[in-house]
Amino acid sequence: MSGLPHISNWVDGTHALPAAERVEVINPATEAVIGTVDATSRATVDAIIQESLASFRRGRWSRAEASERYAVLSKAAALLRARIPEFVELETEQTGRPVREMRAQLARIPEWLEYFGSLARVHAGQVTPFKGPVVNTLTRQPLGVVAQITPWNHPLLIATKKIAAALAAGNVVVVKPSELAPLSVLRLGSLFQEAGLPDGTLQIVCGYGRDTGRFLCEHPALAKIDLTGGLATYRAIAPAAALNMIPITAELGGKAPVCLFPSLDVDHAVKAALFASFIASGQTCVTGSRLLVHQDIYDPFVARLESRVRALRVGDPTDVHTQIGSVISRASVDRCAAFVDRAVKEGGRLICGGKPTDVDGKGFFFQPTVIETHPGSDLSCNEVFGPVIALLKCSSEEHIVQVANDSAFALGASVWTNDFSQAHRVADKIEAGIVWINGHHLNDPSSPWGGFKESGMGKENGLEAFESYTKVKSTVINYGIPPTWFDDEIENARYG
Ligand code: NAD
């Protein structure tokens, strides 16, 4: 391990002394170890939270003017925009996602800092219609020290979404990136410092989820936990958070249906399916992992889909021509293979793919895979988080809606049709936090993002996310009601 760069936690405006235990970060496309980060102990987590609390109470950021928050977040956006190529390279290296995807995704991330900085600057309080000679103001205050637990699939995007909203609202943030891809988030510390964020306002703490993540989420001094991850992780952190009365925003998994109707040109329907299903090798929470295809276009659709999927260019993520990179780990390859096995045992028909693959004998790659199956199958019901897609033939519009909603998940869904009325009718009936019509994966800092059912609760993005990082304070200002209640024989004295 000697010679490998070790990037230690970012705490109080500097890289802390390295922890005794370390986590190796692996490039999943080459299997090379590309660096190490801290495996932070409980004692260190506790000390960081205490220091973060002191930082919040000092008020250097929590009581900063809205105009200052706006200025810092805008500057951070500009700094990040100037350094996108460097972040693209790092993100590709630690996730195995194709460079063309990372370029497109990262180019937009500064917008989250600009949006939430602007929101901080323009957000106004309220005055209620309180009865009588009273002015009641509602103002929003930051919550305190918030913990953010982020995943590996969009490491920089998801962390920035959460950090931007929380900082805009005046909180102190302790973020724990995924142990599988923590490196880009670790670079945000010095970037925010350069933008003028006071030291001790953004703390970046690394380690395994089962240890460092747990130590963080069990701390009673937190004011909020914002998790993006799996349902099992939510269930692991929820009991302690409930006892400590700490609210949780949970962005969890999905099984997004892609509803394809016969008014579509078949070629267009296939392009829609490819886009929905295979971005990030199927490793996004809104991956179009269930293709619900109307029977009237089914046969030509399947024929065309098969030939397009077989032609996808799987390979070295740093090659600009590569369309499908690696998955994140060997465990992920094994999980994809197990899903294929079970799907076939349950009577599924393998249309294409189905096997692990590699580049020059290395890397955690899995072939883009489509399996024709039925609605109750394991593949139709459970999240793969990889490029293994369920294909389902549906007999009618009603059937598509029924199958789409017959899921424990309800995060994203897309409806593809040229029939205007059908688009609205179906979108209205689909149970999902985000429904796209003739699109998929579309995302904007202003657009609330989050699921229903087992896909989570609360929202990222938009006013909803900003306000979820605040608490409402009601101040009641009396300018005409005398405190005469206990005077003798007073008529019409007001109590409430
Ligand atoms: P994960 O739940 O394994 O890990 C997410 C984070 O939680 C990591 O930082 C991990 O270290 C931490 N963690 C794990 N166990 C923990 C514990 N006991 N206590 C505290 N922290 C813990 O998920 P992942 O594999 O990184 O990401 C994949 C999952 O995330 C999928 O289910 C995917 O659908 C979901 N996801 C959801 C969204 C969304 O917006 N809804 C976006 C991306 C990913």
Boltz pocket constraint, residues with backbone or C-beta under 6 A from the ligand:
constraints:
  - pocket:
      binder: B
      contacts: [[A, 149], [A, 150], [A, 151], [A, 152], [A, 153], [A, 154], [A, 158], [A, 176], [A, 177], [A, 178], [A, 179], [A, 207], [A, 208], [A, 209], [A, 210], [A, 211], [A, 212], [A, 213], [A, 214], [A, 215], [A, 217], [A, 228], [A, 229], [A, 230], [A, 231], [A, 232], [A, 233], [A, 234], [A, 236], [A, 237], [A, 250], [A, 251], [A, 252], [A, 253], [A, 254], [A, 284], [A, 285], [A, 286], [A, 383], [A, 385], [A, 411], [A, 450], [A, 451], [A, 455], [A, 456]]
      max_distance: 6.0
